[in-house]
Amino acid sequence: MRLLHLRGLTLTVLLLLGLTGSALAQYEIVSERTTVSLSASVDPVASGRATLSAVIKTDFGTSVADGRITFLDMTTMQVLGWTSVAQPQLVVEGLAPGRHALRADYSGSALLLPVLVLPSQSAEIALDVLAQPSLTLVSSKGVTAPGELVILTVSVGGSAGLPAGLVTFRDGDGVIAAHVPLDRTGTASFTTSALADGVRCLVVEYEGDARYAKATVQIEQLVTATVASADPRM
């Protein structure tokens, strides 16, 4: 004979032991409810990569010793991966650009009977995955003399529509034009005559927007006092 009594968090089991039915033993199984807190962050460099972290706690505020955590993408209804409570963090790759609704499920555990740790799941959280933009930087002149005007033009494109936002032009580590807005075609230009003599490393940093991640592009610009003629001498 088995009698189950539910009162609060306590499950009382009466189990008849032995063949003769003369021994009656009582076992008390204490169940502990759990909560799952989920957090996620995207990699600012690698598009589609995110780190998911879950924290499992009992109602008493203590951590759990055993069990599995399953991470799910509720937007695509896919399982992103599993991990244990000992290492409650998972790095996922290849998330498509856009908003994802994520959830973490905890399996519960019977490892520490008569304490039964109950399963639970987190609330859904939103994660915005940014697309990787493509940048092209060109100079109006490949070789210039010191003090000569040169126009630098950067074009930003991508698969998630026309990018918006700002770009910063650099000559090596030095900023030569900060926070220049892209126009309606995703293009920004800057004109300068302040490039020093030598081989210059010109860099443009795109600051990203609501759909696109940050990105950089660079080219080399030769600035020299001796600009050779394009016509060969006889």
C-alpha positions in Angstrom: 0.0 0.0 0.0 1.3 3.5 -0.9 -0.2 6.7 0.5 0.8 10.1 -0.8 0.3 13.2 1.3 1.1 16.6 -0.2 1.5 19.4 2.3 3.5 22.5 1.3 6.9 21.2 0.0 6.8 17.8 1.8 5.9 14.5 0.2 5.2 11.7 2.7 5.4 8.2 1.4 4.2 5.1 3.3 5.7 2.0 1.8 5.0 -1.5 2.9 8.2 -3.5 3.1 8.8 -7.3 3.3 6.9 -10.3 2.0 4.7 -10.7 5.1 3.5 -7.2 5.2 4.4 -6.8 8.9 6.9 -4.0 8.5 5.7 -0.5 7.7 8.3 2.2 7.1 7.8 5.9 6.6 10.0 8.0 4.4 9.8 11.8 4.1 10.9 13.2 0.8 11.4 17.0 0.9 11.0 18.8 -2.4 12.8 22.0 -3.1 11.5 24.4 -5.7 13.9 26.2 -8.0 14.2 29.3 -10.1 16.2 30.0 -13.2 17.7 33.4 -14.1 19.0 33.7 -17.7 21.3 36.3 -19.2 22.8 36.6 -22.6 25.4 38.8 -24.4 26.5 39.0 -28.0 30.1 39.0 -29.1 30.8 42.5 -30.5 33.4 41.1 -32.9 32.0 37.8 -34.2 28.6 38.1 -35.8 26.1 35.5 -34.6 28.0 34.5 -31.5 26.5 34.8 -28.1 27.2 33.7 -24.5 24.3 32.3 -22.5 24.5 32.1 -18.7 22.0 30.6 -16.2 21.8 30.8 -12.4 19.8 28.1 -10.6 18.7 28.8 -7.1 16.3 27.1 -4.6 13.6 28.9 -2.7 16.1 29.1 0.2 18.5 31.1 -2.0 21.1 28.2 -2.2 22.6 26.8 -5.4 21.9 23.3 -6.7 24.5 20.6 -6.9 23.3 18.6 -9.9 21.1 18.7 -13.0 21.2 19.8 -16.6 20.4 23.1 -18.2 18.9 23.3 -21.7 19.1 26.5 -23.6 16.3 27.1 -26.2 15.6 29.6 -28.9 11.9 30.0 -28.7 11.9 32.2 -31.9 13.1 29.3 -34.1 12.0 26.5 -31.7 15.5 25.1 -31.6 17.6 23.6 -28.8 20.8 25.7 -28.7 22.7 23.3 -26.4 23.0 21.7 -23.0 25.3 22.1 -20.1 25.5 21.1 -16.4 24.9 23.3 -13.4 28.6 23.0 -12.6 29.4 25.0 -15.8 26.2 27.0 -16.4 27.5 28.9 -19.4 27.2 28.1 -23.1 28.7 29.9 -26.2 26.5 29.5 -29.3 27.5 30.3 -32.9 25.6 31.0 -36.0 22.6 32.9 -34.6 20.8 34.6 -37.5 20.6 38.4 -37.3 17.4 39.7 -35.7 15.7 39.4 -32.3 15.7 36.0 -30.5 13.5 34.9 -27.6 15.7 32.7 -25.4 14.8 30.4 -22.4 16.7 28.1 -20.1 15.2 24.9 -18.6 16.6 23.2 -15.5 16.0 19.4 -15.3 15.8 19.1 -11.5 17.7 16.4 -9.6 17.1 13.4 -7.4 20.8 13.0 -6.5 20.4 14.0 -2.9 17.4 12.0 -1.9 15.4 12.3 0.3 15.8 15.9 -1.0 14.1 16.2 -4.4 15.2 19.3 -6.4 12.3 20.2 -8.7 12.7 21.3 -12.4 12.0 24.9 -13.5 12.4 27.2 -16.4 13.4 30.8 -16.8 11.4 33.7 -18.2 12.1 34.4 -21.8 14.6 37.1 -22.6 15.2 39.0 -25.8 18.5 38.9 -27.6 19.2 41.1 -30.6 21.8 39.6 -32.9 23.5 42.2 -35.2 24.4 41.6 -38.8 28.0 41.9 -39.9 28.4 44.9 -42.3 30.7 45.1 -45.3 32.9 48.2 -45.5 34.8 49.6 -48.5 37.3 52.5 -48.1 38.8 54.3 -51.1 41.1 57.3 -51.6 40.8 59.8 -54.4 44.5 59.5 -55.0 46.8 56.5 -54.4 49.9 58.8 -54.0 49.9 62.4 -52.8 52.3 65.1 -52.0 52.4 66.6 -48.5 49.6 69.2 -48.1 47.8 67.9 -51.2 44.0 67.3 -50.8 42.8 63.8 -50.7 39.2 62.6 -50.4 38.5 59.5 -48.3 35.2 57.7 -49.0 33.8 54.8 -47.1 30.7 52.8 -48.1 28.8 50.5 -45.7 26.5 47.8 -46.8 25.0 44.5 -45.6 22.2 41.9 -45.8 19.9 43.6 -43.2 19.0 46.7 -45.2 20.8 50.0 -45.7 23.0 50.8 -42.7 22.8 54.0 -40.8 25.0 55.5 -38.0 28.4 57.2 -37.7 32.0 56.5 -38.9 35.3 57.8 -37.5 38.3 58.4 -39.8 41.8 57.7 -38.3 45.3 58.2 -39.5 46.9 55.4 -37.6 46.0 56.0 -33.9 45.1 59.6 -34.5 41.5 60.7 -35.1 41.2 63.0 -38.2 37.4 63.1 -38.3 35.1 61.8 -35.6 31.4 60.7 -35.8 30.8 61.5 -39.4 27.2 60.4 -40.3 26.4 58.1 -43.2 24.2 59.5 -45.9 21.1 57.8 -47.3 23.2 55.6 -49.5 25.4 54.3 -46.6 28.3 56.5 -47.6 30.5 59.1 -45.8 33.4 61.2 -47.1 36.1 63.3 -45.6 38.6 65.6 -47.3 42.0 66.3 -45.7 45.4 67.8 -46.6 46.9 67.1 -43.3 48.5 63.7 -44.0 52.1 63.5 -43.0 54.9 62.3 -45.2 55.3 58.5 -45.5 53.1 55.4 -45.8 49.9 56.3 -43.9 47.6 53.6 -42.5 44.1 55.1 -42.9 41.3 53.5 -40.9 37.6 53.9 -40.8 35.6 52.7 -37.8 31.9 52.1 -38.3 30.1 52.6 -35.0 27.1 50.3 -35.8 23.4 50.8 -35.5 20.3 48.9 -34.4 20.8 46.2 -37.0 24.6 46.1 -37.7 27.6 45.4 -35.6 30.7 47.6 -35.3 33.4 47.1 -38.0 36.6 48.6 -39.3 38.3 48.9 -42.7 41.8 50.2 -43.6 43.9 51.1 -46.6 47.5 52.5 -47.1 48.1 55.9 -48.5 51.5 57.0 -49.7 52.4 60.6 -49.0 55.7 61.7 -50.6 57.4 64.9 -51.7 58.7 63.1 -54.8 55.7 62.1 -57.0 57.0 60.3 -60.1 55.7 61.2 -63.5 53.4 58.7 -65.2 55.3 59.3 -68.5 58.5 57.3 -68.9 61.6 59.2 -69.9 63.4 58.3 -73.1 
